Amino acid sequence: MQIHRIRHTRGFTVMPNTALQDRRLSYTARGLLADLLSRPDGWREDLRRMADSSPQGRMAVAKALRELTAFGYYRVDRVRQADGTIVSQAHVYDTPYASAQVAPGAGMPGPGGPGAENPGSNPVKNLEKEPTLPRQRAAPPPGPPDAARAEAAALLCRVTAPEPRLRLGAREAVTLAPLVVPWLERGLGARDLSHALLAGLPERVHSASALLRDRLTRKLPPPPEAPPPPSPRRYECAACARPIPYEGHCRPCANPAPPEVPPDRTRTATRGRALVRAALAGAMP
């Protein structure tokens, strides 16, 4: 706040202690007024900081300022500057400004007008310019159904309820529900979510929703591999019961090989063994 010190004259010099002799003011208001009048013109100070440095405290300083305002020794105006910002200017008088004599042609100080002399300070709408429409936003991608989202939000609230650092509101749980749906679609449940979200938490969590969003995205397990294609059905050979991939007879049974003719030596040995067996059988009583 910028404070301006203003002194009025009535044909003679007014001493700064004229206001200090006003019997209507309390001693606290007189002391504050004396302090404000002792400051140079254009002095900037925050009145709250002044009140904190005073032993009386903010309440006493605020009461003294209201007293000075009521009797015309203090006034605050809001002034718009050339750049469009609004500042507060405090005016301090050694005599009440309501009853002060003003020189002819002079006016009471007040807030200044807008800076019209600065180009661009007061923009004027160009009526000939064609208005532009805001860019149309793309429609958000379709999310999971409401039933799946509600189930995911309820599961997330149930998993994070035991941890005070991860307490979520209903709106935050619904916002994070689409990140929980892939976990449910991959066959994961509350135990898997609890192990992924609650393990290794920092001592201080600044944003529970941001931490959960990161863990739900980063710790999502990969999708399960597709099961191998089923093996073809096995059949058995009708003749030898050998497993075959088709119904019927196996190849050896369907196309049997011709019997092999034994060589002469083999036939002779087979005939000799037969004669020996016959002789032995006949010789035995």
Legacy VTK file of the C-alpha trace (Angstrom):
# vtk DataFile Version 3.0
C-alpha trace
ASCII
DATASET POLYDATA
POINTS 285 float
0.000 0.000 0.000
1.293 3.457 -0.944
0.646 6.224 1.602
0.355 9.887 0.589
0.732 12.575 3.234
-1.632 15.510 2.618
-1.695 18.756 4.586
-4.329 21.476 4.150
-3.932 25.153 4.999
-6.488 27.753 5.982
-4.501 30.867 5.210
-1.830 29.937 7.705
0.609 27.101 8.239
-0.911 24.024 9.870
1.511 22.233 12.143
1.591 18.453 12.021
0.449 18.258 15.638
-2.935 19.906 14.880
-4.617 16.540 14.409
-2.903 15.196 17.493
-4.886 17.692 19.606
-8.244 16.319 18.428
-10.017 15.208 21.610
-12.205 12.810 19.655
-9.290 10.513 18.855
-7.948 7.926 21.238
-4.297 7.894 22.179
-3.718 4.801 20.023
-5.224 6.556 16.993
-3.170 9.693 17.666
0.018 7.676 17.916
-0.699 5.814 14.687
-1.550 9.081 12.931
1.676 10.664 14.153
3.604 7.674 12.825
1.886 7.867 9.428
2.424 11.640 9.126
6.116 11.190 9.866
6.551 8.937 6.847
7.730 10.473 3.542
5.288 10.954 0.698
4.917 7.828 -1.450
6.062 5.534 1.360
5.079 1.883 0.791
4.289 -0.386 3.692
1.959 -3.260 4.473
-0.317 -2.289 7.357
-0.488 -5.888 8.524
3.282 -5.893 8.893
3.043 -2.652 10.857
0.396 -4.215 13.104
2.568 -7.290 13.721
5.464 -5.039 14.771
3.231 -3.110 17.191
2.857 -4.312 20.796
-0.896 -3.591 20.653
-1.471 -6.158 17.905
-3.635 -6.209 14.822
-6.940 -5.636 16.580
-5.816 -2.367 18.188
-4.239 -1.081 14.954
-7.353 -1.988 12.931
-9.559 -0.208 15.480
-7.339 2.887 15.327
-7.510 2.914 11.513
-11.303 2.694 11.602
-11.294 5.593 14.068
-9.056 7.713 11.829
-11.240 6.883 8.807
-14.429 7.814 10.658
-13.065 11.264 11.606
-11.585 12.019 8.167
-7.862 11.584 8.827
-7.370 8.409 6.795
-8.764 7.185 3.488
-7.988 4.275 1.140
-8.680 4.519 -2.612
-8.407 1.787 -5.216
-6.688 3.123 -8.344
-6.476 1.418 -11.720
-3.045 1.854 -13.284
-2.176 2.160 -16.959
-1.438 -1.558 -17.307
-4.870 -2.469 -15.946
-3.803 -3.520 -12.444
-5.564 -2.143 -9.384
-3.588 -0.892 -6.397
-4.619 0.580 -3.046
-3.479 4.082 -2.103
-3.873 5.367 1.453
-4.191 9.113 2.037
-3.309 10.539 5.467
-4.485 14.049 6.474
-3.358 16.234 9.357
-6.868 17.821 9.335
-10.144 16.091 8.490
-10.499 16.133 4.716
-14.308 16.419 4.899
-14.083 19.904 6.504
-10.841 21.075 4.913
-10.806 24.236 2.862
-9.725 23.594 -0.699
-8.195 26.261 -2.887
-10.346 27.508 -5.773
-10.086 25.318 -8.822
-8.609 22.458 -6.841
-10.386 19.200 -6.245
-10.177 16.586 -3.593
-7.636 13.894 -4.378
-9.214 10.732 -5.643
-8.519 7.710 -7.742
-7.055 8.335 -11.161
-8.788 7.395 -14.374
-7.702 4.754 -16.867
-4.565 5.522 -18.811
-6.119 6.397 -22.154
-2.916 7.987 -23.369
-1.099 4.662 -23.525
-1.853 2.805 -26.769
-3.314 -0.602 -26.127
-4.272 0.093 -22.507
-7.979 0.155 -23.410
-8.509 -2.397 -26.181
-11.449 -1.705 -28.469
-13.333 -4.523 -30.137
-12.960 -4.643 -33.890
-16.484 -5.081 -35.233
-15.275 -5.888 -38.776
-13.149 -8.835 -37.688
-14.765 -12.198 -38.249
-15.081 -14.078 -34.955
-13.257 -17.367 -34.651
-14.783 -20.413 -33.076
-12.883 -22.468 -30.515
-11.281 -25.639 -31.715
-13.536 -28.641 -31.358
-12.124 -31.188 -28.982
-11.915 -34.774 -30.069
-14.318 -37.141 -28.413
-12.657 -39.191 -25.663
-12.133 -42.872 -26.431
-14.879 -45.142 -25.179
-14.143 -46.439 -21.714
-15.199 -49.599 -19.975
-18.890 -50.165 -19.222
-20.364 -48.572 -16.145
-20.727 -51.912 -14.364
-17.072 -52.820 -14.881
-15.974 -49.318 -13.870
-18.064 -49.413 -10.692
-16.661 -52.829 -9.774
-13.089 -51.626 -10.395
-13.632 -48.455 -8.317
-15.080 -50.456 -5.413
-12.164 -52.897 -5.538
-9.630 -50.058 -5.564
-11.257 -48.415 -2.520
-11.315 -51.745 -0.692
-7.639 -52.430 -1.423
-6.374 -48.953 -0.399
-8.609 -48.579 2.678
-6.100 -50.129 5.159
-3.394 -47.596 4.161
-4.073 -44.026 5.453
-1.611 -42.534 2.980
-3.646 -43.812 0.023
-7.129 -42.716 1.024
-9.171 -41.879 -2.073
-12.394 -40.029 -2.629
-15.246 -41.418 -4.674
-14.441 -39.195 -7.675
-10.751 -40.146 -7.633
-11.608 -43.841 -7.454
-13.939 -43.534 -10.464
-11.205 -41.664 -12.375
-8.674 -44.454 -11.698
-11.173 -47.266 -12.355
-10.297 -47.642 -16.100
-6.719 -48.495 -15.048
-7.989 -51.272 -12.750
-10.204 -52.907 -15.395
-7.215 -54.479 -17.302
-6.107 -56.125 -14.044
-9.518 -57.745 -13.658
-9.612 -58.806 -17.301
-6.308 -60.676 -16.851
-7.620 -62.666 -13.919
-5.936 -60.652 -11.140
-7.766 -59.877 -7.918
-7.539 -57.938 -4.681
-4.469 -59.807 -3.447
-2.456 -58.951 -6.575
-3.537 -55.302 -6.451
-2.676 -55.036 -2.746
0.819 -56.429 -3.343
1.406 -54.075 -6.304
-0.019 -50.885 -4.753
0.833 -51.099 -1.043
4.327 -52.598 -1.086
7.287 -50.241 -0.632
5.402 -46.986 -0.102
7.429 -43.821 0.655
7.200 -42.275 4.107
5.294 -39.264 2.775
2.815 -39.461 -0.102
2.084 -36.056 -1.634
-0.564 -37.258 -4.112
-2.250 -40.609 -3.588
-4.010 -40.550 -6.966
-0.773 -39.797 -8.863
1.106 -42.597 -7.079
-1.682 -45.111 -7.735
-1.934 -44.057 -11.372
1.785 -44.647 -11.829
1.753 -48.057 -10.149
-1.382 -49.280 -11.907
0.191 -48.413 -15.253
3.782 -49.466 -14.589
3.147 -52.708 -12.681
0.436 -54.111 -14.949
1.490 -57.706 -15.750
1.751 -58.684 -19.423
-1.222 -60.475 -20.916
-1.143 -64.273 -20.553
0.152 -66.272 -23.479
-2.354 -67.944 -25.726
-2.780 -71.690 -25.019
-1.197 -74.034 -27.566
-3.508 -75.429 -30.236
-5.073 -78.761 -29.309
-3.267 -81.816 -30.570
-5.030 -83.902 -33.209
-7.121 -86.843 -32.014
-5.377 -90.187 -31.799
-6.828 -93.444 -33.073
-5.765 -97.068 -32.748
-5.169 -99.609 -35.479
-8.047 -102.074 -35.699
-5.620 -104.974 -36.221
-2.611 -104.370 -33.949
-3.925 -101.522 -31.644
-1.015 -99.324 -32.648
-1.782 -95.520 -32.137
-2.308 -93.812 -35.460
-3.537 -90.234 -36.376
-6.420 -91.581 -38.471
-9.112 -94.162 -38.152
-8.595 -97.616 -39.702
-5.532 -99.819 -40.053
-1.930 -98.815 -39.760
0.263 -98.941 -42.800
2.004 -102.279 -41.982
-1.365 -103.939 -41.357
-2.960 -102.415 -44.431
-0.047 -103.455 -46.682
1.518 -106.564 -45.116
4.893 -107.611 -46.505
5.160 -111.026 -48.305
6.638 -113.850 -46.176
10.356 -114.293 -46.579
11.587 -117.616 -48.011
14.275 -119.023 -45.694
17.558 -120.050 -47.332
18.538 -123.754 -47.835
20.734 -123.914 -44.762
17.951 -122.619 -42.630
15.502 -125.118 -44.041
17.959 -127.955 -43.450
18.560 -126.882 -39.834
14.853 -126.587 -39.194
14.221 -130.067 -40.673
17.027 -131.610 -38.613
15.669 -130.140 -35.401
12.240 -131.528 -36.231
13.629 -135.040 -36.858
15.570 -134.957 -33.593
12.488 -133.944 -31.673
10.478 -136.719 -33.315
13.150 -139.350 -32.590
13.412 -138.288 -29.005
9.674 -138.338 -28.637
9.437 -141.867 -30.107
12.316 -143.313 -28.058
10.830 -142.235 -24.796
8.562 -144.889 -23.192
LINES 1 286
285 0 1 2 3 4 5 6 7 8 9 10 11 12 13 14 15 16 17 18 19 20 21 22 23 24 25 26 27 28 29 30 31 32 33 34 35 36 37 38 39 40 41 42 43 44 45 46 47 48 49 50 51 52 53 54 55 56 57 58 59 60 61 62 63 64 65 66 67 68 69 70 71 72 73 74 75 76 77 78 79 80 81 82 83 84 85 86 87 88 89 90 91 92 93 94 95 96 97 98 99 100 101 102 103 104 105 106 107 108 109 110 111 112 113 114 115 116 117 118 119 120 121 122 123 124 125 126 127 128 129 130 131 132 133 134 135 136 137 138 139 140 141 142 143 144 145 146 147 148 149 150 151 152 153 154 155 156 157 158 159 160 161 162 163 164 165 166 167 168 169 170 171 172 173 174 175 176 177 178 179 180 181 182 183 184 185 186 187 188 189 190 191 192 193 194 195 196 197 198 199 200 201 202 203 204 205 206 207 208 209 210 211 212 213 214 215 216 217 218 219 220 221 222 223 224 225 226 227 228 229 230 231 232 233 234 235 236 237 238 239 240 241 242 243 244 245 246 247 248 249 250 251 252 253 254 255 256 257 258 259 260 261 262 263 264 265 266 267 268 269 270 271 272 273 274 275 276 277 278 279 280 281 282 283 284
